[in-house]
Amino acid sequence: MKHLTKSAFLAVCIAGAALAGCQDPNDTIVNKGFDVALFAKNMRAGLDGKTMGWSFAISQDGKIVKLDAGGRARSMISDTLAYTPVTRQATGSCSKTISTFALLGALEKKYPSKLAPEDVYIADLLPSNWKIPEANRKISVSHMLEHKAGLTYFGDSYAALRKTMETPTTGYSHKQDRFYDNVNFLMCRVLIPCVVNGKETYKDMSDEDADEAVSQFHRTYVRENIFKVAGLPDWQKINIGPWNENGTITPKTVDRKMTLYYNYSEPSLMGIMVYTSYLEAGAGGWYINSPEMTQVLLTAEKGKYVSPGMLKRMKENLMGYDGIVDGKHGKYYWKNGKWDDDQKRGIFTIIMHFPNNVQIAWHTNSVRTNIDDPFGLAATAYDNAWR
């Protein structure tokens, strides 16, 4: 950034007599407005030394422009590893944003004429042998993605999700408060295959066979239509749960270069890893790094997953997003993800879209940290990055 500032400074000096007697650029602010280097500096100040390991990636106008990382991916006496910008970890519920891109993108392809997700009912997308009660037949895709469907969680499996849809809703309305429940996005693992392949494709399968079929298809679809479209390296290997260039990581094929999850407030606790399965996809679990997540966000802004109008609906109606910050420079749309065990060892992630085509994803491998305000960190860092 220093080199770029000096170049801009010299250009101004050469071009105009009005600035005759230019001072050193380190003493004079030449450029006004948003300063992405200052945004990155503010993020580092908010993260460094306050959690176990961390990284962030900032994109502006369709490309990643700033990366940073610090701390440790692993912290043991005989096994210490730095956390770098390319360290991968679980993204938690930020995976829900990816699921929303995938489902709404599939629906826009199926219904290309001005799709309104509030007019598409999830009961109409599911196999006809699901005994869905009348009370659930007007629950829309948008109700589900906004956490306003009133669905009941019974488990992650295909059979459990069918039971969810066969159990009368507790009430659905766009006017009611959100009732956040992973079941709304676990449904994406069944809905996406049904939308793309036809809802009767899985009708005559056993629950076990249908579970395997929809799960495999869902994973392949997201890889090809989200990660490949974003241009991510190794897109065909990206997984729910830990993976590396050799494929899925399991307790039997441990990779000692992968991050572990910690409770930064309890440094004596050993780190852990969670070996989630693609059967748990839809609500969480995509295992990627912060630049890869930011690349997904900037690809969405380019209109490559859903139409610009649909992305606007997603943000404003909180479909795949958690909230809106009324910042100093407009509205900032955000989603967070977190997971922890009974000893509060886990992960925390944030994604955020800003109005001047700036996006950020930041990750940490500790859910208990000394970060002053993890939910507000990126918004504050951005607000304070304007000259």
Secondary structure, DSSP 4 states (H G I P E B T S, - for coil): -HHHHHHHHHHHHHH-GGG-SPPPTTTS----SB-HHHHHHHHHHHHTTSSSEEEEEEEETTEEEEEEEEEEEE--TT--EE--TT--EE-GGGHHHHHHHHHHHHHHHHS-S---GGG-BGGGGS-TTS---GGGTT-BHHHHHTT-S------SSHHHHHHHHTS--S---TTSPP---THHHHTHHHHHHHHHH-GGGGTTS-HHHHHHHHHHHHHHHHIIIIITTTT-TTTTT--BS-EETTEE--TTS--TTS--BB-TT-TTSPPB-----GGGTTTS-BEE-HHHHHHHHHHHHTTSSS-HHHHHHHHHTTSS--EEEEETTEEEEEEEEEEE-TT--EEEEEEEEETTTEEEEEEESBSS---S-TTTHHHHHHHTTB-
